[in-house]
Structure formats: structure tokens, C-alpha cells
Amino acid sequence: MIDRAKVGGLWAFRAGGEREAHLRFARLEGELAFVGASPAVVEMARGASVDEARHEILCRDLAAAYGVAPRDEPRVATPVGDASLTPGERVLAEIASLCCIGETLATTVLAT
């Protein structure tokens, strides 16, 4: 038998992660432009932000379908890296964290 609360809780948790990713990509859009990234890369960050916002809605809907209401607490998308990094290095570290590591972990969670 499916534990509806656990399944709904997982989707509620994922909704929060998608919200945080949306905020990170939105911030990265401006930071990429600031460090001189190509317009195509800046546009990819904008598109990723829009996608993550859509993913949040899908996850919230799945949580609700299992009877769990996702919390709406604010998420903080703290930048990766410290003050010793140049802006370009910090943006690169954040992209590696968000796109390579974060997406690998998210895929593993969904597969499980």
C-alpha cells in the first residue's frame, strides 16, 4: 500500500527545491551578464529559471494530489563560493554546483 503522506511529503520537499533553483537561476541570469557571458548563456539561465518555476508548480500539484500542502516558507538561494573568488569564478562554482551536482542528486531522488 502506498503511504500517501510520504509520497506527498517527497513532492512537497521537491517543490521547495525547485523554488530554490528558480531563485538561483534568476540571480545567475544577472550575474552571468555582469561577468560578460554570451547572451545565449544568459538566456539559458533565464529559461532555466522559468523551467524551475514551472517544475515547482508541478511538484506542488503532485503533493496536493497525495493530500500534502507544501509549505510556502521563503527559500534562500545563498550564492556558492566565498569572498576569495572572483565574480567569474564564483559564478562558475555556482553553475557547477547547481547544474552538475544538484541535477545529478535530483535525478537520483526522482529515480528512487
Buried (B, 14 or more C-beta within 10 A) or exposed (E): EEEEEEBBBBBBBBBBBBBBBBBBBBBBBEBBBEBEBEEEBBEBBBEBBEBBBEBBEEBBEBBBEBEBEBEEEEBEBEBBBEEEBEEBEBBBBBBEBBBEEBEEEBEEEEEE
